[in-house]
Every structure is written in structure tokens, then in C-alpha cells.
Amino acid sequence: MFLDTLARHCHNQPDKVAIEFSDGIPVTYSQLADTVNRTGNYLISLGVEPGDRVAVQLPKCMPFIYLHLAATQIGAIFLPLNPAYPMAELRYFLADSGARLLFAERLKRSVIESILPELSTLETPVFIDPADSWESRVAAYSPKRSAPLPADPDQTAMMLYTSGTTSRPKGAQITHGNLTANIKALHEAWGWREDDVLLHVLPIFHVHGLVVALHGALHAGATAYVLPTFDAAAALELLCSRRFSVFMGVPTMHRRLYQLANGRRVDLSHLRLMTSGSDRLPNDLFFGYQETFNVTLLERYGMTETGMNLSNPLHGERRVGSVGLPLPGVSARIVDPATDSPLPDGEVGELQIKGAHVCKGYWQQPEKTAAAFSADGWLRTGDMGARAPDGYYTLKGRAKDLIISGGLNVYPPEVELALMEHPAVAACAVIGCPDEEWGEQVVAAIIPRDGAAADEAEICAFCRERLAHYKAPRRVVFLYEFPANALGKIQKAKLREEYCG
């Protein structure tokens, strides 16, 4: 189990730095074990029992990490919450999960206390200042574990809420076995090593930053150097220092680093692994990184319910536009979404996933859990894609984002690729809006390049030269920014709400 591996590293290399925040003091593996054990005993003193949900709504800080590891170590269910959640969303997550404890910032006391009467299971919240010494808070508690590490792989370790783009968010139950299977697969695929140093810039309330990045480093016995928030200038300066071997980002972050280079060559080839995920990597960034940074980004594909599923290879072709091959122990297939029947290579259908890393279902939602799986146990991802004859997978967008115009399928990524060839387009997102004649019309939301002249008619004509006419946008809206989630992924549902009225 992943906690057993971490315990071994704490014993075998006690003086090695495990985690260092850029604005904090380095934490060695022995110090990590000591404080996690004390925190676990502190939680037990507060009445936390195995299976209780422990919610944490804190910024990226060491107390968050201590609480995460301690809660899972004593058999509780860790519930990470985005610090930016407004009161209505926070109320929903706490009520739906039946959280027993909540740790939050002191500055949110009045807001949280105002909703306490509506939360029957939540005990008195614990308000902290992340800048205060957590070690002092738990110093009075024993540094020894008071209970054995969870041994049941089917026991839920974490609950991560889905984005809720089509319905109210659902709590995906991630088990100890799920975490262990996914981390081991990533270690085999990406070649994690004890001497790796990860520059950690991702949010840690999300599977990408918490499991793939942080757990990845800790499972290897490596070191994670953590920036509390992403700053492109600081990150690029650190990456140039040759101190780091691994960097994980999302396309928005990679775009900012690329723009910061501003055409000058910056050699980052000393990094052995730079990944991109959580959203489609634009082709111009793939090639731009090769030209500017002498690095070929490794694109991969994952989701809240599974962690990582597919990845371009560490050694081998990293194919532009593709999310690669199934990870070790992961099975993937493309099916007709209406029948779950497998489709031949090259045909577009729904991507389905199976493996020990797939969550056991949604919290207290048996009907939605049943609907998420095929009769033979494959997870319906809701992503459309195709498999090449050599096994590489390419995604075509979310099933719900599929546009049907005049009875013909339009896949937004294909239109977006054409749009990005236009010199006036800095970023784009394609959605389908209801149309009386065609059923749906293709609408392009565009952020123009600085100083570029963008004209709707010219852009539509540009696309018609490169795409079948039914795929070309019939309408263009110009924006300064897109609605996006915490990782910078464009929220197309909000675009449809705003521009399809």
C-alpha cells in the first residue's frame, strides 16, 4: 500500500528532504513521519474514527499535507476542498459528504459558522492560520502511530468531487488500492527515482497535484520543492537552475512559460520529465516547447475517478495530439456509447477504462454509480476518442460537447485546431448552440492575440477553407478570458450558458 512505502522511506532515509515549500523550512522524511503521526493522534483525540470524513479547505501549505496523510493513515476519509469554493458550494460538499470535521482558515470563520446550523454531522470546525506552526499545535501528541496502517485495499482513502458539469458534483470514492495501483503504474511508466526533485506548482486539492505529483514524489522517496502558487517567472527561473528533474503542469501553465520565454532559446533538456495534462495540449505548444525549451512535453490523460489512465511513453514516440498508450495494469477501449460494443481502430466512440485504479463508485449515489459502468465493468469516461492501429489514443472531446449539425458529428478539438492556425487567434473554445434549421450551430469563442485584428466573417471563411462547411463556425464571439476551473481548464458549460441563449 502507498502508506507502507512512505513509511519505509521515512525509516530508511530519515534525513533526506521530503518536502520543501519555497517560503518555508525543509521537512525531512523523519520529520514528516513524526508530524503525521502526531497529527493522526490529534485527530483521534478529536473523536475521528475510521470511515469519518475529514474535510480540509486550506491553501497549499504543510498543514494540508499533514492532515491528508494523517487522516488516511488512521482510516478516515480525506475530503480536500478548493479554497475558492463559495459558501453555497462549500455547504453542498459538507452536507453531501456528511463530513465530521472541517479544517479551514481563520479568515473564513464567519462564513462557515453561518452555515453550521444546516450541517447536522459537522462538529465544531477547526480554524487555523496556515502560517502558524502546525508542529506546535500537535507537539503534545505522541509521535508513534496508535493504530496499524489500513490494510484493506477496498477501504476508501479519499473522496474527490467531480466537476459537476452535467449535474451536481458526485463524490468519487478513491480507495487505498486505487491509489496504490495508480502510483505504481506511474512509477513504472515514468521511471520515478529517489534522486528526482520535483518542482511542484499544481493545486493540491485536485488529483493531479495531490496524487500524481506529490504522492508520486513521496512514493519514490524523492524530494518535492513546492511553490504555494504558480508564478511563471519564478517557475522558469527555478527550472533553469538545473536543480529539478521533474515538472508537471497544465496547458495554461505551459502557455505562460512559453510566452515568458518570448522567442529566446531556454534549454530545459536537463529535466528528464515534463508532463502536461488536465486539458488538451495545443499543437503549437507541443512544437513550441521543442523549439524554445529543447523539450518534448509528455501528454497524458486522467480523470478524478481514476487518476491517470493513458500516457505517451517516457522512452518512445510522444505523439502530438495523442494522449498515448494505456499505463501498466490499465485496459482501455473505444465503444459505441449506445451499445458499449467495441469499435474498430480509427472509429470515434466513447473511451472506456478498466483497472485496479478505478474508483469504487460515487458516495451514496448507487444509481449514478451503476450508470457509470458498463455491464461488463468498464468505466464510461464520457470522453470521445479513437485508437490508432499501433495503440495510441486520441481524444475528440467530451461526449456532452459533441456538436450535431445537420445530422453530422462535429468534434470541437478538430475545429479548435483549425482556428489556432489563424494568426489572430491566441486561444479558442468551440461549442454547439441550438439552431432551428441545423439542430446545432458551431460557435467559436476566441481570445485574440495582442494587437491582432480579428474579424468574424474572415475567421469563419478561414475555417471553411480548412474544414468541411458543416464543421466551420457560423458565429464567433470575442473574449478577454475564458471561464475556467482551478487548473485552467475551460468550462464549456458556462460558455454555452452565456452565449447560447
C-alpha positions as CSV (number, residue, x, y, z in Angstrom):
1,M,0.0,0.0,0.0
2,F,1.2,3.6,-0.7
3,L,1.4,4.4,3.1
4,D,3.6,1.4,3.7
5,T,6.0,2.6,1.0
6,L,6.1,6.1,2.5
7,A,6.8,4.6,6.0
8,R,9.7,2.7,4.6
9,H,11.3,5.8,3.1
10,C,10.8,7.6,6.4
11,H,12.7,4.8,8.1
12,N,15.4,4.2,5.5
13,Q,16.3,7.8,4.7
14,P,15.2,9.9,7.7
15,D,17.5,12.9,7.0
16,K,16.6,13.4,3.3
17,V,14.3,16.3,2.5
18,A,10.9,15.1,1.5
19,I,9.0,18.4,1.0
20,E,10.3,22.0,0.9
21,F,8.0,25.0,0.4
22,S,9.6,27.9,-1.2
23,D,8.5,30.1,1.7
24,G,9.1,27.5,4.4
25,I,11.6,25.2,6.2
26,P,12.6,21.9,4.5
27,V,10.8,18.9,6.0
28,T,12.8,15.6,6.1
29,Y,11.3,12.2,5.9
30,S,11.7,11.6,9.6
31,Q,10.1,14.9,10.4
32,L,7.3,14.2,8.0
33,A,6.6,10.8,9.8
34,D,6.8,12.4,13.2
35,T,4.3,15.2,12.5
36,V,2.0,12.9,10.5
37,N,1.8,10.5,13.4
38,R,1.2,13.3,15.9
39,T,-1.5,14.7,13.6
40,G,-3.1,11.3,13.4
41,N,-3.2,11.1,17.2
42,Y,-4.5,14.7,17.4
43,L,-7.4,13.7,15.0
44,I,-8.2,10.7,17.1
45,S,-8.3,12.9,20.2
46,L,-11.0,14.9,18.4
47,G,-13.0,11.8,18.0
48,V,-12.2,10.9,14.4
49,E,-12.9,7.2,13.7
50,P,-12.2,5.0,10.6
51,G,-14.6,6.0,7.8
52,D,-15.3,9.5,9.1
53,R,-14.9,12.2,6.5
54,V,-12.3,14.9,7.4
55,A,-12.7,18.0,5.2
56,V,-9.9,20.4,4.6
57,Q,-10.3,23.8,3.0
58,L,-6.9,25.3,3.2
59,P,-4.5,26.9,0.8
60,K,-1.5,25.0,-0.4
61,C,0.5,24.5,2.8
62,M,2.2,21.9,5.0
63,P,-0.8,21.6,7.4
64,F,-2.9,20.5,4.5
65,I,-0.4,17.7,3.7
66,Y,-0.1,16.6,7.3
67,L,-3.8,16.4,7.6
68,H,-4.2,14.5,4.4
69,L,-1.6,11.9,5.3
70,A,-2.7,11.6,8.9
71,A,-6.4,11.2,8.0
72,T,-5.7,8.4,5.5
73,Q,-3.3,6.8,7.9
74,I,-5.9,6.4,10.7
75,G,-8.5,5.1,8.3
76,A,-10.5,8.3,7.9
77,I,-11.7,9.6,4.5
78,F,-9.9,12.7,3.4
79,L,-12.0,15.3,1.6
80,P,-9.9,18.1,0.0
81,L,-11.9,21.3,-0.9
82,N,-10.9,24.1,-3.2
83,P,-10.2,27.2,-1.0
84,A,-12.0,29.3,-3.7
85,Y,-15.4,27.5,-3.2
86,P,-18.1,30.0,-2.4
87,M,-20.4,29.4,0.6
88,A,-23.1,27.6,-1.5
89,E,-20.7,25.1,-2.9
90,L,-19.0,24.5,0.4
91,R,-22.4,23.9,2.1
92,Y,-23.2,21.3,-0.6
93,F,-19.9,19.4,-0.2
94,L,-20.0,19.3,3.6
95,A,-23.7,18.3,3.7
96,D,-23.4,15.7,0.9
97,S,-20.3,14.1,2.4
98,G,-21.6,14.1,5.9
99,A,-18.2,15.5,7.0
100,R,-17.5,15.2,10.7
101,L,-14.6,17.6,10.8
102,L,-13.6,20.7,8.8
103,F,-10.2,22.5,8.9
104,A,-10.4,25.9,7.4
105,E,-8.6,29.3,7.5
106,R,-9.5,31.7,10.4
107,L,-10.5,34.4,7.9
108,K,-13.4,32.2,6.8
109,R,-14.8,31.7,10.3
110,S,-17.8,34.0,10.0
111,V,-18.9,32.5,6.7
112,I,-18.5,28.9,7.8
113,E,-20.2,29.5,11.2
114,S,-23.2,31.0,9.4
115,I,-23.9,27.6,7.7
116,L,-23.2,25.3,10.7
117,P,-26.9,25.1,11.7
118,E,-27.6,23.4,8.3
119,L,-24.9,20.8,8.7
120,S,-26.1,18.1,11.1
121,T,-23.0,15.9,11.0
122,L,-20.3,18.6,11.2
123,E,-18.8,19.2,14.6
124,T,-17.1,22.4,15.7
125,P,-14.8,23.5,12.8
126,V,-11.1,24.0,13.5
127,F,-9.9,27.3,12.2
128,I,-6.2,27.8,11.7
129,D,-3.7,30.3,10.2
130,P,-1.6,28.3,7.8
131,A,1.4,30.4,8.6
132,D,1.3,29.3,12.2
133,S,3.4,26.4,13.3
134,W,1.4,23.2,12.9
135,E,4.2,21.3,14.7
136,S,3.5,23.4,17.8
137,R,-0.3,22.6,17.6
138,V,0.4,18.8,17.6
139,A,3.5,18.7,19.7
140,A,1.7,17.3,22.8
141,Y,0.6,14.2,20.9
142,S,2.6,11.0,20.6
143,P,4.9,10.7,17.6
144,K,4.0,6.9,17.5
145,R,1.2,5.5,15.4
146,S,-1.6,4.4,17.6
147,A,-3.1,2.1,15.0
148,P,-1.8,-0.1,12.2
149,L,-1.9,1.3,8.7
150,P,-5.1,0.5,6.8
151,A,-4.7,-2.9,5.2
152,D,-7.9,-3.2,3.3
153,P,-7.4,-2.1,-0.3
154,D,-11.1,-1.5,-0.8
155,Q,-11.2,0.9,2.1
156,T,-11.9,4.5,0.9
157,A,-8.9,6.8,1.5
158,M,-10.1,10.0,-0.2
159,M,-13.3,11.5,-1.6
160,L,-12.8,13.8,-4.6
161,Y,-15.8,15.6,-6.0
162,T,-16.3,15.6,-9.8
163,S,-16.6,18.9,-11.6
164,G,-20.3,18.7,-11.9
165,T,-20.6,19.9,-15.5
166,T,-23.7,18.0,-16.2
167,S,-25.3,17.6,-12.7
168,R,-24.5,18.2,-9.1
169,P,-20.9,17.1,-8.3
170,K,-20.5,13.5,-7.2
171,G,-18.1,12.3,-4.6
172,A,-15.7,9.7,-6.2
173,Q,-14.6,7.2,-3.5
174,I,-10.9,6.6,-4.1
175,T,-9.6,3.6,-2.2
176,H,-6.2,2.7,-0.8
177,G,-6.0,0.1,-3.5
178,N,-6.8,2.6,-6.2
179,L,-4.1,5.0,-5.0
180,T,-1.5,2.2,-4.8
181,A,-2.3,0.8,-8.2
182,N,-2.1,4.2,-9.9
183,I,1.1,5.3,-8.2
184,K,2.8,2.0,-9.0
185,A,1.7,2.3,-12.7
186,L,3.1,5.8,-13.0
187,H,6.4,4.8,-11.4
188,E,6.8,2.1,-13.9
189,A,5.8,4.3,-16.8
190,W,7.6,7.5,-15.9
191,G,10.7,6.0,-14.2
192,W,10.4,7.8,-10.9
193,R,13.7,7.7,-8.9
194,E,14.9,8.5,-5.4
195,D,17.2,11.2,-6.7
196,D,14.4,13.0,-8.5
197,V,13.5,16.6,-7.5
198,L,10.0,17.7,-8.5
199,L,9.1,21.3,-8.9
200,H,5.5,21.2,-7.6
201,V,3.3,24.1,-8.9
202,L,-0.1,22.4,-9.0
203,P,-3.1,22.9,-6.6
204,I,-3.2,20.0,-4.1
205,F,-6.9,19.8,-3.6
206,H,-7.0,18.0,-7.0
207,V,-6.0,14.5,-8.1
208,H,-3.3,15.9,-10.4
209,G,-1.4,17.9,-7.8
210,L,-2.1,15.7,-4.7
211,V,-1.8,12.2,-6.1
212,V,0.1,12.3,-9.4
213,A,2.6,14.9,-8.4
214,L,3.0,14.8,-4.6
215,H,2.3,11.2,-3.9
216,G,4.5,10.3,-7.0
217,A,7.5,12.0,-5.4
218,L,6.9,10.6,-1.9
219,H,6.3,7.1,-3.2
220,A,9.7,7.3,-4.9
221,G,11.5,8.7,-1.9
222,A,12.2,11.8,-3.9
223,T,12.0,15.5,-3.0
224,A,9.2,17.9,-3.8
225,Y,10.0,21.6,-3.9
226,V,6.7,23.4,-3.6
227,L,5.6,26.8,-4.9
228,P,2.4,27.8,-2.9
229,T,1.0,29.4,-6.1
230,F,2.1,29.2,-9.7
231,D,4.2,32.1,-10.8
232,A,5.6,31.7,-14.3
233,A,8.7,33.9,-13.8
234,A,9.6,32.1,-10.6
235,A,9.0,28.7,-12.0
236,L,11.1,29.3,-15.2
237,E,13.9,30.7,-13.1
238,L,13.9,27.6,-10.9
239,L,13.6,25.3,-13.9
240,C,16.7,26.9,-15.4
241,S,18.7,26.3,-12.2
242,R,19.3,22.6,-13.1
243,R,18.2,21.6,-9.7
244,F,15.0,19.9,-10.9
245,S,14.4,16.7,-12.9
246,V,10.6,16.6,-13.0
247,F,7.9,19.2,-13.7
248,M,4.2,18.6,-14.1
249,G,1.9,21.3,-15.5
250,V,-1.3,22.0,-17.3
251,P,-1.6,23.7,-20.7
252,T,-2.3,27.1,-19.2
253,M,0.9,26.9,-17.2
254,H,2.9,25.7,-20.1
255,R,1.5,28.6,-22.2
256,R,2.6,31.1,-19.7
257,L,6.1,29.7,-19.5
258,Y,6.3,29.6,-23.3
259,Q,5.1,33.2,-23.6
260,L,7.6,34.3,-20.9
261,A,10.5,33.0,-23.0
262,N,9.3,35.4,-25.7
263,G,11.2,33.7,-28.6
264,R,14.5,33.3,-26.8
265,R,16.0,29.8,-26.5
266,V,16.0,28.4,-23.0
267,D,17.5,25.0,-22.6
268,L,15.5,22.8,-20.2
269,S,16.7,19.5,-21.6
270,H,18.2,18.6,-18.2
271,L,14.7,17.9,-17.0
272,R,14.1,14.2,-17.6
273,L,10.3,14.5,-17.4
274,M,7.9,17.4,-18.2
275,T,4.3,16.4,-18.4
276,S,1.1,18.1,-19.5
277,G,-2.4,17.1,-18.6
278,S,-5.9,18.1,-17.3
279,D,-6.8,19.6,-20.7
280,R,-5.8,19.1,-24.3
281,L,-2.3,20.3,-25.2
282,P,-2.4,22.6,-28.2
283,N,-0.2,21.6,-31.1
284,D,1.6,25.0,-31.2
285,L,2.7,24.4,-27.6
286,F,3.9,20.9,-28.3
287,F,6.1,22.2,-31.1
288,G,6.9,25.5,-29.4
289,Y,8.4,23.7,-26.4
290,Q,10.6,21.6,-28.7
291,E,11.9,24.8,-30.4
292,T,12.2,27.0,-27.4
293,F,13.0,24.7,-24.5
294,N,14.5,21.7,-26.3
295,V,11.9,19.5,-24.5
296,T,9.1,17.3,-25.8
297,L,6.2,17.5,-23.4
298,L,4.7,14.2,-22.3
299,E,0.9,14.4,-22.6
300,R,-1.2,12.1,-20.6
301,Y,-4.9,11.5,-19.7
302,G,-6.6,11.1,-16.4
303,M,-9.8,11.9,-14.5
304,T,-11.0,12.3,-11.0
305,E,-12.4,8.8,-10.8
306,T,-9.3,7.1,-11.8
307,G,-6.1,9.1,-11.5
308,M,-4.0,8.5,-14.6
309,N,-5.1,6.2,-17.4
310,L,-3.0,6.8,-20.6
311,S,0.4,8.4,-21.2
312,N,2.8,9.0,-24.0
313,P,5.9,6.9,-23.3
314,L,8.9,8.1,-21.4
315,H,11.1,6.4,-24.0
316,G,9.5,6.2,-27.4
317,E,7.3,8.4,-29.6
318,R,5.5,11.3,-27.8
319,R,2.8,11.8,-30.5
320,V,1.4,15.3,-31.0
321,G,-2.3,15.4,-30.3
322,S,-2.3,12.0,-28.7
323,V,-2.7,11.1,-25.0
324,G,-0.6,7.9,-25.6
325,L,-1.0,4.3,-24.5
326,P,-2.6,2.6,-21.5
327,L,-0.5,2.6,-18.4
328,P,0.7,-0.7,-16.9
329,G,-2.3,-2.5,-15.5
330,V,-4.8,-0.3,-17.3
331,S,-7.2,-1.5,-20.0
332,A,-8.8,0.9,-22.5
333,R,-11.2,0.5,-25.4
334,I,-13.3,2.6,-27.8
335,V,-17.0,1.7,-27.9
336,D,-20.3,2.7,-29.4
337,P,-21.8,4.7,-26.5
338,A,-25.3,3.4,-27.2
339,T,-24.4,-0.3,-27.0
340,D,-21.0,-0.5,-25.3
341,S,-19.8,-2.5,-28.3
342,P,-16.1,-2.2,-29.2
343,L,-15.4,-0.2,-32.4
344,P,-12.6,-0.9,-34.9
345,D,-9.4,1.2,-34.8
346,G,-9.8,4.6,-36.3
347,E,-13.5,5.0,-35.5
348,V,-14.6,7.6,-33.0
349,G,-16.5,6.4,-29.9
350,E,-16.5,6.6,-26.2
351,L,-13.3,5.8,-24.3
352,Q,-13.9,3.3,-21.5
353,I,-11.4,2.3,-18.9
354,K,-10.9,-0.7,-16.6
355,G,-8.3,-1.4,-13.9
356,A,-7.5,-1.6,-10.2
357,H,-7.1,2.2,-10.2
358,V,-10.8,2.9,-11.0
359,C,-12.8,4.3,-8.0
360,K,-15.3,2.0,-6.4
361,G,-18.2,4.4,-7.1
362,Y,-19.9,7.6,-6.0
363,W,-20.7,8.5,-2.4
364,Q,-24.3,7.5,-1.6
365,Q,-25.3,7.5,-5.2
366,P,-25.8,3.9,-6.3
367,E,-27.9,4.7,-9.4
368,K,-25.2,7.1,-10.7
369,T,-22.5,4.5,-9.8
370,A,-24.4,1.8,-11.8
371,A,-24.8,4.2,-14.8
372,A,-21.1,5.0,-14.8
373,F,-20.1,1.4,-15.5
374,S,-21.0,-0.9,-18.4
375,A,-22.5,-4.3,-17.8
376,D,-19.0,-5.9,-18.0
377,G,-17.4,-3.5,-15.6
378,W,-15.8,-0.8,-17.8
379,L,-15.9,2.8,-16.6
380,R,-17.7,5.1,-19.0
381,T,-15.4,8.1,-19.1
382,G,-17.7,10.4,-21.2
383,D,-14.8,11.2,-23.4
384,M,-14.9,10.6,-27.1
385,G,-11.8,9.3,-28.9
386,A,-10.2,6.9,-31.3
387,R,-7.5,4.3,-31.2
388,A,-4.8,4.1,-33.8
389,P,-3.7,0.6,-35.1
390,D,-0.5,0.9,-33.0
391,G,-2.4,1.5,-29.8
392,Y,-2.1,5.3,-29.4
393,Y,-5.3,7.1,-28.3
394,T,-6.5,10.5,-29.4
395,L,-9.3,12.3,-27.7
396,K,-12.1,14.1,-29.6
397,G,-13.7,15.9,-26.8
398,R,-16.3,15.2,-24.1
399,A,-19.4,13.3,-25.3
400,K,-21.6,16.1,-24.0
401,D,-19.5,18.6,-26.1
402,L,-20.2,16.7,-29.3
403,I,-22.0,19.0,-31.8
404,I,-24.5,17.5,-34.2
405,S,-25.2,19.9,-37.0
406,G,-27.5,18.8,-39.8
407,G,-27.2,15.3,-38.5
408,L,-23.4,15.2,-38.8
409,N,-21.0,15.0,-35.9
410,V,-18.6,17.8,-35.3
411,Y,-15.8,17.3,-32.8
412,P,-14.7,20.6,-31.2
413,P,-11.0,19.8,-31.0
414,E,-10.8,19.4,-34.8
415,V,-12.3,22.9,-35.2
416,E,-10.1,24.3,-32.5
417,L,-7.0,23.0,-34.2
418,A,-8.1,24.8,-37.4
419,L,-8.8,28.0,-35.5
420,M,-5.4,28.0,-33.8
421,E,-3.8,28.2,-37.3
422,H,-5.2,31.7,-37.7
423,P,-2.6,34.4,-36.8
424,A,-5.1,36.5,-34.9
425,V,-6.2,33.7,-32.5
426,A,-4.4,33.3,-29.2
427,A,-6.8,30.8,-27.7
428,C,-10.2,29.3,-28.6
429,A,-13.0,27.1,-27.5
430,V,-15.7,25.6,-29.7
431,I,-19.3,24.9,-28.5
432,G,-22.6,23.9,-30.1
433,C,-25.6,26.2,-29.7
434,P,-29.2,25.3,-30.6
435,D,-30.2,26.2,-34.2
436,E,-33.7,25.9,-35.6
437,E,-32.5,24.8,-39.0
438,W,-29.4,22.7,-38.3
439,G,-30.2,21.4,-34.8
440,E,-26.9,22.9,-33.6
441,Q,-24.6,25.5,-35.0
442,V,-20.9,25.7,-34.4
443,V,-19.9,28.7,-32.3
444,A,-16.2,29.7,-31.7
445,A,-15.2,31.7,-28.6
446,I,-11.9,33.4,-29.3
447,I,-9.3,35.3,-27.4
448,P,-7.4,37.4,-30.0
449,R,-3.7,37.9,-29.9
450,D,-2.5,41.2,-28.6
451,G,-2.6,43.8,-31.4
452,A,-4.1,41.4,-33.9
453,A,-7.2,42.3,-35.9
454,A,-9.8,39.6,-35.7
455,D,-12.9,39.7,-37.9
456,E,-15.8,37.2,-37.5
457,A,-16.5,36.8,-41.2
458,E,-12.8,36.4,-42.1
459,I,-12.3,33.8,-39.4
460,C,-15.4,31.8,-40.5
461,A,-14.1,31.9,-44.1
462,F,-10.6,30.8,-42.9
463,C,-12.1,27.7,-41.3
464,R,-14.2,26.8,-44.3
465,E,-11.0,26.6,-46.3
466,R,-9.7,24.0,-43.9
467,L,-12.8,22.1,-42.8
468,A,-16.0,20.7,-44.2
469,H,-18.5,23.6,-44.3
470,Y,-20.7,22.0,-41.6
471,K,-17.8,22.0,-39.2
472,A,-16.9,25.6,-39.7
473,P,-18.1,28.1,-37.1
474,R,-21.2,30.1,-38.1
475,R,-20.7,32.5,-35.2
476,V,-17.7,33.9,-33.4
477,V,-17.6,35.6,-30.0
478,F,-14.5,37.5,-28.8
479,L,-13.5,37.3,-25.2
480,Y,-10.8,38.6,-22.9
481,E,-10.7,35.4,-20.9
482,F,-12.5,32.1,-20.6
483,P,-14.4,30.7,-17.6
484,A,-12.0,28.1,-16.2
485,N,-11.6,25.8,-13.3
486,A,-8.8,25.9,-10.8
487,L,-6.4,24.1,-13.2
488,G,-7.2,26.5,-16.1
489,K,-9.5,24.0,-17.9
490,I,-12.1,25.9,-20.0
491,Q,-15.6,25.3,-18.7
492,K,-17.6,25.0,-21.9
493,A,-20.9,24.5,-20.0
494,K,-20.6,28.1,-18.8
495,L,-19.8,29.3,-22.3
496,R,-23.0,27.6,-23.5
497,E,-25.0,29.2,-20.7
498,E,-23.7,32.6,-21.6
499,Y,-23.7,32.5,-25.4
500,C,-26.4,30.0,-26.5
501,G,-29.3,32.0,-25.1
